[in-house]
Amino acid sequence: MAVTTVLGGGAALLVAGAAALVYRDAARVGVDFGSPSLWAALLVVTSGAALTTALLVPDAPLPGVLVLAALGPLLYLLERDDTVHGDDPADPTRLPSESERADDPDE
């Protein structure tokens, strides 16, 4: 029981730290959908559900627990990427990280 308590407490601290980082990054980037507190709460809920499942259901399949744990951060990263790169039409001849000035032959 003591090992479970220590592991659960350590995981809860990691989730709280990750939620603080997501909140800070969402406020800095200015995500289009939702607020920073909403994204931090989503991370806490999905990670907390995964932690609770792993601790209370010993026969829970590990892949399902990992998918549940990764759901919140993955959704946030997808929304962040969409906010940063905008709604520009896709250009299959260029990488998104290339600058616009590289196409300009006048310079």
C-alpha positions in Angstrom: 0.0 0.0 0.0 2.9 2.4 0.8 4.4 1.8 -2.7 1.1 2.6 -4.4 0.7 5.8 -2.3 4.2 7.0 -3.2 3.8 6.2 -6.9 0.4 7.8 -7.0 1.7 10.9 -5.2 4.7 11.2 -7.5 2.5 10.8 -10.6 0.1 13.4 -9.2 3.0 15.9 -8.9 4.1 15.2 -12.5 0.5 15.8 -13.7 0.3 19.0 -11.8 3.6 20.2 -13.2 2.6 19.2 -16.7 -0.7 21.1 -16.3 1.2 24.2 -15.2 3.4 24.0 -18.2 0.4 23.6 -20.5 -1.4 26.5 -18.9 1.7 28.7 -19.3 2.3 27.7 -22.9 -1.4 28.1 -23.9 -1.4 31.6 -22.4 1.8 32.5 -24.2 0.7 31.1 -27.6 -2.9 32.2 -27.3 -4.6 29.1 -28.5 -7.6 29.7 -30.7 -10.0 27.2 -29.2 -10.7 27.3 -25.4 -8.8 28.9 -22.7 -5.5 28.0 -21.0 -7.3 26.8 -17.9 -9.5 24.6 -20.1 -6.5 22.9 -21.7 -4.8 22.4 -18.3 -8.0 20.9 -16.9 -8.3 18.6 -19.8 -4.7 17.4 -19.2 -5.5 16.9 -15.5 -8.7 15.0 -16.2 -7.3 12.6 -18.7 -4.1 12.0 -16.8 -6.0 11.6 -13.6 -8.4 9.1 -15.1 -5.4 7.1 -16.4 -3.7 7.2 -13.0 -6.9 6.2 -11.2 -7.5 3.4 -13.6 -3.9 2.1 -13.2 -4.0 2.3 -9.5 -7.5 0.9 -8.8 -8.0 -1.6 -11.6 -5.0 -4.0 -11.5 -6.2 -5.9 -14.6 -6.6 -2.8 -16.7 -4.8 -3.2 -20.1 -1.7 -1.0 -20.2 -2.2 0.2 -23.8 -5.6 1.6 -22.8 -4.2 3.4 -19.8 -1.4 4.9 -21.9 -3.8 6.1 -24.6 -6.0 7.7 -21.9 -2.9 9.4 -20.4 -1.7 10.7 -23.7 -5.1 12.0 -24.9 -5.0 15.4 -23.1 -1.4 16.3 -24.1 -2.0 15.1 -27.7 -5.2 17.2 -28.1 -3.4 20.2 -26.7 -0.4 19.8 -29.0 -2.7 19.4 -32.1 -4.6 22.6 -31.2 -1.3 24.5 -30.5 0.1 23.4 -33.9 -3.1 24.6 -35.6 -2.9 27.9 -33.8 0.8 28.5 -34.6 0.6 27.6 -38.3 -2.8 29.1 -38.9 -5.3 28.3 -41.6 -3.0 28.8 -44.6 -3.6 26.5 -47.5 -1.2 23.6 -47.6 1.6 23.8 -50.1 3.0 20.3 -51.0 6.2 21.8 -52.4 7.3 23.4 -49.1 7.9 22.5 -45.5 6.0 24.6 -43.0 9.2 25.6 -41.4 10.7 27.2 -44.5 10.5 31.0 -44.7 8.4 32.9 -47.1 11.5 34.8 -48.3 13.1 31.7 -49.8 10.6 31.7 -52.6 11.4 35.4 -53.5 14.0 35.4 -56.3 14.3 39.2 -56.3 16.4 39.2 -53.1 
